[in-house]
């Protein structure tokens, strides 16, 4: 099988066998492998919104691809605007992110989606991101264990485990 792209940092496999790869780094590409060839996706926009780079991606229990990405702003001194999107078939749905600088995205085995950022932990309630604790902490990587426990670290050190809700 050919390589997806240089520097692939994440792979996700949907129930239909489609493989998604995030090229990683400050890149604006997700690549999709259909069993024959790789196709670069999300090169300029997500659901019509500008795309600067893909930050994180994950696949939920129903096979939906989740993406955290950054979009450029008109003010070159401002932080990029961040948002999440979920792919259902061929339709992307965008969900605004409450954190100014989100940096972690993970989906648990029960389909729950989690987001870590510069001001704490958030859980997706089906419609929007809601605070889930650790307010004021800069959470970087976030992951969900098979038992539903949420694991994360903070920018300033420490490994934490939050029991399954």
N, C-alpha and C positions, 0 to 999 in steps of 0.2 A: 504494500500500500504506500502511495507517495506521502511525503510529509505535508502537513496542512499549510505551514508557513514557517518562516524563520522565527525562532524564539517563542513558540507556542507555550503558554503558561497555564492553560486550563483546557480540559476536554469535558464535554458533556454528551451523553448518549440519550436520545429520545426513544420512546417505546417503539417507534417505527424503524429504528436502526440508524437514523440520521445522526451523524456525529458533528458537533459544533466545537470549534477551537477558537480560543482568544489568542491573538498574536502576542499579547502582553506588552508591557511598557506603555509608553505614551503613543499608542497606535489606535487608529480608528477603525479597526477591522475585526470582524468575527468571520470565520470561514466555516462553510457548511459542506460536509462530505456526504454525498447521496449514495455511496457504494461504488461509484465510478470515478467521479472527479470532485475536486474542491472548487467551491464558488465563494468568492469574497462577498460578504454582506455588510450592511450598515457602514458603508464607506463615507457617506456624507451626512446622513440624517437617520433619525428614528421617528417613525410616524410623522414625518414632515418637519421635525425639529432638528436644528443643526447639531452635529456631532463633532466634538473635538477629539475625545479618546474614550475607549472602553476601559472602565475601571475594574469591574468584576462581573462574573456571570455564574449562573447555577441553573440546575434543572429541578423542578418540583416533582412530587409523586405522581402527578397527572401528566407529566411529560411536557409541561410548559417551560420554555426557556425564559429566565429572568436575567436582565442586564442592568447594571449600574453604569451610567456614563456621564461624561462632562460635556457641556456645550460652551462655546465661546460667548463672551459678553461684548457689548459695544465699548465698555470702559476697559482699556488695556491694564489698568491698575486693580481691577476688581477680580475676585475669585471666579473661576468658571462656575456656571450654573450646573448643578447636578440633578439628575432625575433617574428613576427606575422605569423599566418597561417590561411587560410580560408578553411573550409571543404565544398566541393561541391559534394554531393552524398557520395561516398567512397574515393574521391581524395582530399588530402591535398595539397594546394599550399602555399609555404613559401614566405614571403615578408620581406626583411631586414629592420631593424629599424634604422633610423639615430641617434636617441638619445642614449647616452651612458647608461642612466639609465631610460628607460620608465617605467611608473608605472600606467598609466591609459589607458583604452581602452573602447570605447563606440561606438555604432552604432545607427544612427538616424532613424526616421521613413521613411525617403526617401532613406535609404540604405547607406548613407554616413558614413564612418568609421573615427573615431577621436582617436588620441593618444596623451597623455600628458607625458612629461618626464622632465628630469633635465635641458633641455635647450629650453623649450617652447612647443607649440601646433602644431600638425601635422594633415593633412587631407589626406586620401588615395584618389588618383586621378584615380584609376582603375588599375594602374600598380605599383605605388610606393608611399611612404609617402612623402608629400611635406610640407614645413613649412607653418603654417597658423597664425603665430603671437605669441606674448608674448615671443619673443626670450630672453633668459637669465633668464627666470623664471622657477622654479622647480614646475611643475604642478603635483599634486598627483591624486586625483580622478577626473574623467571626466565623464559627462553624457550629454545626448541630450534630450531636452524636446520635447513634441509632436509637438510644433510649429517649431522645427528645431534649436532652440537656443542651443548653447553649454554652459554648466555650468561647472565650475571647481574651485578648490581651489589651493592655492600655499602652498608649504611646510612651508613657513614662515608666513602664515595666509592670510586671505582675501577670499571672495567668489566673483567670477566673472561670468558675463553673456556676451557671444558674440552672437549678433543677428544672425539669420539664414542667411547663405550666399545667 
